[in-house]
């Protein structure tokens, strides 16, 4: 008889959830799912979009902000360049002459660097402990997965050079090894779907053997498309460890088929037990 499961925090199972005893490989998104190094990035991107977006007659500041926010968040989880392509298209449709999307991407990264530089420096010199910039409970989950022998992969819409550097500063390299993938300037050469397809092909597994964790719709949707099990991390990034579910993320990720929704990883052990069919799903 399977032991009962007691969750300390909020764990929501979609009606279609089914445990997967055959899980062998685990895919993670990075920003917002594991890392908080770039927490607050929308507060950099949204003002930049508003700065470059031509004003539309009769449009209020609130309406303009809502427009760019919707554009940005709809593409969250994809490579950053896609948000910049959207900005360029908005500028053009309003009669402006946009720069190349890659220029906007590099300008955004320059501005973001100003905001996160102290975090990077703190992690580098040891004045900030890695745990302070990991989603609550993430380190414990990593240890649990490693102990069970799962092969782990990291795929991010952030540029690969930054993902690898920040993952190293957070102490995550030992879990993922060479399996850390991120965006490229040649954006057509990378996507999370391509990473998933590669995992399945190179390891000769089916989607039923894949478990993913993410806070963006892309990794959730791509996982479900191949028949994998998808856990939505509706993390409250501005209040790490609060245990509160970000309702916007929750609704968005359930909408693309997430099997489970969690705010963080405080329930790593019992959650894995349920996901793998080692314990019954709580009523």
Residue, then its C-alpha position, 0 to 999 in steps of 0.5 A: x500500500x502506498x504511503x499517504x502524502x502530506x503537502x506543506x504548500x499549495x500543489x494543484x493537480x489538473x483533472x487530467x493528471x496521471x502519475x508516470x512511473x517511467x520517468x527517466x529524463x527531466x527538463x528545466x526552464x531557467x529564469x523564474x523556474x530555478x534562477x532569480x538572478x534576472x528577477x524583475x526583467x519585465x520592469x526593464x523590458x516594458x519601459x524600453x518597449x514604451x520608449x521606442x513604440x510610436x504613440x497612437x492617437x487617442x491611446x492612453x499611457x495605460x493602454x499602451x502599457x497593457x499592449x506591450x505587456x501582453x506582447x511581452x508576456x505572451x512570448x515569455x519562455x521563447x528566446x528574447x529575440x521573439x519579443x524584439x521581433x514583436x516590438x519591431x513589428x509594432x513600431x512598423x505598424x504604427x508608421x515608424x522605422x524600426x531597427x533590426x530586432x537584434x539591436x533591440x535585444x542587445x540594448x535590452x540586455x545592456x539595460x538589464x545588466x545594469x539592474x542585475x550586475x550587483x547580483x552577479x557580483x555578489x554571487x561571484x565574490x560570495x557576498x550573496x549565497x546561491x540559495x538566495x537567488x534560487x527558487x525556494x526549495x530548488x536545491x533540494x529538488x535537484x538533490x532528490x532528482x540526482x539521487x534517483x539517477x535522473x538525467x537532467x537538462x536545462x533549456x532557456x530563452x536567455x542567451x546560452x553564455x549567460x545561462x551557463x555562467x549564471x547556472x555555474x554561479x548558482x551551483x547548478x552545473x553539477x546537475x546538468x553538466x554539458x546539458x545546458x542550452x540557451x538562445x543564440x543570435x542565430x535564433x533559428x538554430x535553437x528552440x525548446x522544442x528542438x531541445x526536447x526532440x533532441x532529448x527523445x532522439x538521442x536517448x531513444x525514449x518517448x515523451x512518456x519518459x519526460x518530466x518538465x518544470x517551467x514557468x513559461x508556456x513554451x516548455x509546458x506546451x512543448x512537453x505536452x505536445x510529445x506526451x510528457x508530464x509538465x509541472x508549472x512553477x507559478x513562482x512568486x518571483x518578487x517574494x521568493x519563498x512566500x508560497x503564493x501562486x502567481x495567478x497569471x502564470x497559473x492560468x496561462x500554464x493550465x491553459x496550455x495543458x500543465x498537469x500540476x501547478x506549484x509555487x516553488x519546491x518546498x514539497x519536492x519529496x512528496x511531489x516526486x512521490x506522487x508524480x512517479x506513482x509512489x504515493x497516491x494523489x491527495x484528494 
